[in-house]
Amino acid sequence: MCDLETGARCHRTGVCLKSQDVTAEEDIGRVAAHLADLTRTVEAMAAQLKAVADRADDHQERADRQHERAEIQQERIDLAARELSDVSERLQAAANALRESL
């Protein structure tokens, strides 16, 4: 934004500079410094995003391992239940046979 009466250039932040107060080199230097600052900010944000993604991946891997362990435990429980049922049936058959023999 420019003020035509004073010849000042105003940045959106409200900082106004008169054209003759800033050389092109100074202006370029300020823009370059601002771009460098933005680059550092973006790099920091990218690093934070990567850290969050890495933590999410670790959490997902732990959850997957826990789920796998739970499935294995459930399979063992189901097998034990079937074996217990088989033993119970054999014991019942043996008890019935014993009663009949008496």
URNORNOR-V226716 format. One record per pair of residues at least 4 apart in sequence whose ideal C-beta (glycine too) atoms are under 8 Angstrom apart, sorted by the first residue. I is the first residue (numbers start at 1). J is the second residue. Records with the same first field share a line. If there is no record, write none. Layout:
I->J + J
This chain:
1->9 + 10 + 11 + 12
2->7 + 8 + 9 + 10
3->7 + 8 + 10 + 16
6->18
7->18 + 19 + 20
8->16 + 17 + 18 + 19
9->16 + 17 + 18 + 19
10->14 + 15 + 16 + 17
11->15 + 16 + 17
17->21 + 22
18->22
22->26 + 27 + 30
23->27
24->28
25->29
26->30
27->31
28->32
29->33
30->34
31->35
32->36
33->37
34->38
35->39
36->40
37->41
38->42
39->43
40->44
41->45
42->46
43->47
44->48
45->49
46->50
47->51
48->52
49->53
50->54
51->55
52->56
53->57
54->58
55->59
56->60
57->61
58->62
59->63
60->64
61->65
62->66
63->67
64->68
65->69
66->70
67->71
68->72
69->73
70->74
71->75
72->76
73->77
74->78
75->79
76->80
77->81
78->82
79->83
80->84
81->85
82->86
83->87
84->88
85->89
86->90
87->91
88->92
89->93
90->94
91->95
92->96
93->97
94->98
95->99
96->100
97->101
98->102
